[in-house]
Amino acid sequence: ILSPWVLGRSAPLQVYGPSGLRDMTDHLLAAYDADIRERIDGLEPATPRGWQVEVHEIAAGFVFEDDLVRVEALPASHGSWPAFSYRFTTPDRTVVISGDSAPHEQMQTNYAGCDVLVHEVYSAAGFARRSAAWQRYHAAVHTSTLELARVAAETCPGLLVLYHQLLWGETPDSLLAEIATIYDGPVVSGNDLDVF
C-alpha cells in the first residue's frame, strides 16, 4: 500500500475485496499514521494523496470492466474469513487467481476454461508432518497438492502456476512431483516477477 506512494504514486490506491476489507485497511493505515504524517508534513516530498486507499467491498460477481479486461469475483473457501478468487478475462486469455482457498464445490465452475490458473498450494508430504491442530487449520483454508491436482485434471487449465506455496521442509520441485502423481498437464512453480 505505502511503498508505491513513496515511489511516486499520486492518486489513491483502488482496492477491491470482500466484507471486512475496509476495517483491515483502516487498521493498517492507522499503524503507519506516524510514518505517513512524517512523509507528508516533514522534509520528504511525498504526494499528499498517494497514501490513501479507496476500498470497494464487493460481493461475488462482476467487479470491473474496461476495454482491456473484465474482472469477476468468484466464491472461495477460507475458513470463516470471507474470500474470493478472481477471474480476469481479456481479449486473448482468461486468468484465474485462486486467492487463499480450501477445496469447495464451485472450484470446477470457477476455473473452467481458463488459460492460466494461478493457485495457492501446500505440500501433502509437509502437511503430514504438521501437528493435528495445524492440519485442521490448513485443511480448512488452503489446498493441498493432491487436491489441486484433482481440480486441475477436471478443469484442464492451459497452464497451472503454483504460488503462496507452503513447503514445510519440502521444495518447489517436490510440489510439482506431488501434483504429477495425478495431473499431467502443464504446471510450473511460480516466482516473483515471472511472466507467463
N, C-alpha and C positions, 0 to 999 in steps of 0.2 A: 504494500500500500504506500509506504513512505519513500522507499528508495527511488522510484521513478520521479517523484516530486523533487527530491534533492538533485536529480539529474536533469531537471528542467520541465517536467510536466506542469502545465499551467491551468488546465481545466480539471474539475473534479473527476475522480475515477467512477465509472459506472459499474456497479456490481449487482448481479442477479443471483438469487438463490432462494431456498425455502424459508419458511417462517422461522424466526429466531436469528436470521442474518443481521437484522438491524441492531439488536441488542449486542451481539458478538462484535460487530464493527464499532459500535459506540464505546464498548469497553476497551477494545484495542486502542482506539484513538485517545481515550482518557488515560491509558497507561503511558502514552507518549506525549501527553499535553505539555510538559515542561520542555521537551525537545522541540516540539512544534513551535511553541511561543518563542524560544531562543532563535529559531531559524527565521521566524517572521519579524520579530522585534529586535534581534541582535544584528551583528555585522554581516551575517550571511545573506546574500541577495536572493533568497528563495522567493518564488512566486507566492502571492497571498492566498490563492485558491487551490493550488495543485495538491495540497494535502487532504483536501476534502473528499468525501465519498458520498455518492448518491446511491443509496441502497434501494433496490427494487425487490421486494419479497414477492415471489411468484408461486403459482400453483402449477401442477403438471399440465403440459400442453404447449401451445405456441408462446414463444418468448420474444422473438425479434426477427425482422426480415428487412433486407435491402436488396440492391441489385446483385450482390455478391454471395449472400448467404442467408439461409433460413435456419433459425435455431429453435429447437424444441426441448423442453424439459421432460424427461421420462421418469416414471417412478423407479426408485431404487430402495434397497433394504439395508439400513444401517442401524440395527437395533432399535432403540427408542428415539433416535435422532431423525428428524425429517431430512431426506436426502434425495438427490436427483442424479441421474445420468443425463448427458446432453447429446443430442443428435445435431450435427452441423451438415446441412445439405447445400452444396454449391453446384454450379452448372456441370462440373465434371466429376464430382465424387461426393460420397457421404462418409463422414467420420463420426463415430460414436465414442464418447469418453465415459467410462463407467462411473467415475467418482467412487467413493468408498461404498461397497455394496456386497452383501452376502447374496447367495443364490436366492432367486424368487421366481414366481410363476410368470412374470412378464418379461423376463430376460430375452426369451426367444423372439417375442414380438418386438421388443425394443431394439434388438441388434440385427434383425433380419434385413438382408440386402445391403449391409454396409460394406464399403470398400476397405475401410480401416477401422478396426476395433481396438481402442486403447483401453486396457483393462488392468485394474489392480489385482494383485495376486499374493498368496502366501505359499511357502514351501510345505508340501504334505509331510516330507521327511522331518523338517524342522519342527513342524506342528506336533508331531508325535512325541517330541522331547519336552514339550511345554507342560506345565502343571495342568491339572484338570480345570482349575478356575480360569486359567488363561485360555485353555482350549474352548471352554464355553463362550468366553468373550469373543475370541477371534472368529469362531464359527458363526456367531450371531451378526457380525459386522463386516466380514471380509470373505473372499472367495479363494478356495484352495486351487492349486494347480490342476488337480484331478477334476474338480467341479468345473473349472473354467474350460478344461479340455473337452468335457462333455457338451458344454454350451456351444463352444466353437465348432465342434463336429456337427451340431444341429443347425447352426446359423450360417456356417461357411463364410466368414468374412474374407475379403480379398487379402488382408494382412492382419494378423493379431500382434499387437505391440504390448508387451508387459511393462507396467510401471507400478509405482508405490509397492515395490517388491519387499515382502517380509521374508528374510532369508533364514534367520535364526541359526547361523553357522553353516548354511549351505551357500551355494554360489549361483549367479545368474545362469550359468550353463546347466547346473543341476535342475533349476526350474524348467528349462527347456526340455531336458531329458524326461522329467516327470510328465510334462504335457505330451511329449511324443509317445508315451505309452498308450494314449487314447486318440490323440488328434494328430493327423499327418499333414495338415495344411501349413501355409507359410506363417511363421511366428518368429519374432525377434524380441530380445530383451532390450527395452528402450533405455536410453541415456539422455541426460540433459543436452539440449541443443541438437538432437537427432532430427533429421528431415526425412520424411517418407513421401 
